[in-house]
Amino acid sequence: MQAVAIAHPNVALIKYWGKRAIVGNLPATGSLSLVLGGLSTETLVRFEAGRQGDRVLLDGREDAETSARVTACLDLLRREAGVSDGAVVESRNDFPTGAGLASSASGFAALLVAAAGALGLRLPAARLAEIARTGSGSAARSLAGGIVLLKNQAATTVCTQLATPADWPLEIVVAVTATGQKAISSRQGMTLSEQTSPYYPAWVGSHAADLEAGIAAVRNRDFSALAELSEHNCLKMHAVMLSTRPPLIYWTPATLACLLRVRELRAGGVPVFFTIDAGPQLKAVCLPAAAGDVAAALGAIDGVRQILRSPLGAGARLRAAGD
């Protein structure tokens, strides 16, 4: 009753920020994202006969909040399998954890695939995504791969792969400007924004049009349209964050410097655009031929601690020989 899974984080181009229901962790809006195949989470899940409770280690450390969310997901799988044994969970990221790089998305995607494998469950993809969402609202996107659409539907969400990594080979250059954990988590920040930001209703109300335009840009492989729309949607989300009380300021000076440099590069003809999630790291999305120049330009900015490069990646999977 043991299995190991690998999953990759994802970055949303058309983002969600806010919940329409706390029960079930349902997002207020849909989202469109890229799975980053160059960054990985590896998670081992081992169910032990007669064990009481779960032990969860993330990067070798225990964390009460993470453990509670993991146990909630495992309880749903245990119910499906008809078992009650506790589990040992060991998860590691090869990129900064809790720093705005979607480590919770890849973490819960890997957790669900490994736990289902350990229990011998063959659940439909929609059910696996539903359970993963209770741990992280964006985890379902890491269960798929390539370019992924997550849409609200009745009392659930539906996850669809719009393009495989081979269909539209984009590359993501990540400028890491801080490696510590965020002072306010995304889940906490969303609640604060819903309660206090005067811009939050406009954010939700304008979102459907952005999502449909993003879908069209992907289907048409229209890089220019996707670039303008993604930056617009990103800055709208951060306007909501900045107008929250207390304000959610996730950027560092280097984040802003990277943003301005990406805009300069695109104005000079380089096919690149930026997006930034709830954290200080800027993600520059570009055509593969431009990735080297983009990485060099961002790496030269004062305050950028590390440059990570990633092609689009596959969905979460059990580790096979050679992985």
C-alpha angles and dihedrals in degrees: 000000000000134000140163124218135188124211136169130224120245135216120215119226093183100035139205122220117173139027131259090195131015091202105078091011093256116183120235091230141016124260143207118215149173122227112226107221094184094066121062146189118202117196131185119198121189122179112206122204111248095005114147114217130347131280114211124191119185112189086342095307135101121232122184097213094048091045092054092052091047092050091050090056093044091050090059091051092045088054090052091050097041095235134121103194118132121238141222111222122192116182130175133182125205089209133052113298123227092001103114098282097110095254090154091057095053091038096057093040090055091043093055095046093047095045093047089049092049091051094045092240120158100194124175112261091245092056093047090051091049092054093044090053091061088064098040128002091221098042093097089064090059091052087066124046144224112019111356134194120204114190133179116244122178107300096346144040130252122216121205131178108229096182137004120230088260094050094066112005104208124167128215123211112197119203107203109205099167133016104194124102118270117263090224118034122226091249092054092042094053091055091050092050093050090051101042116016115099087203096057097091091051090049092056094039095053096043103088092061091051092050095050091047090050092051090051092049091053094046090049093042086232103165096178093052092046091049096054094043096046094051091047092050092046094052092046089056092049090049087059090049093049091050092051119107111264091023118247104226107174098160128097123207087261091055090059092044090054091048092054092046092053090052090050091050093051092046086055092054102267111138099234140116136179137236130178127195127198094307144058098271120104119212116205113200114203146154110273095249090060098047096093094052092045092050092050093048094049094041090058093060116107110249097028104125101184141002118218122190123201138174120209111286144212127259126269114294144168112270112260130194108290096025 
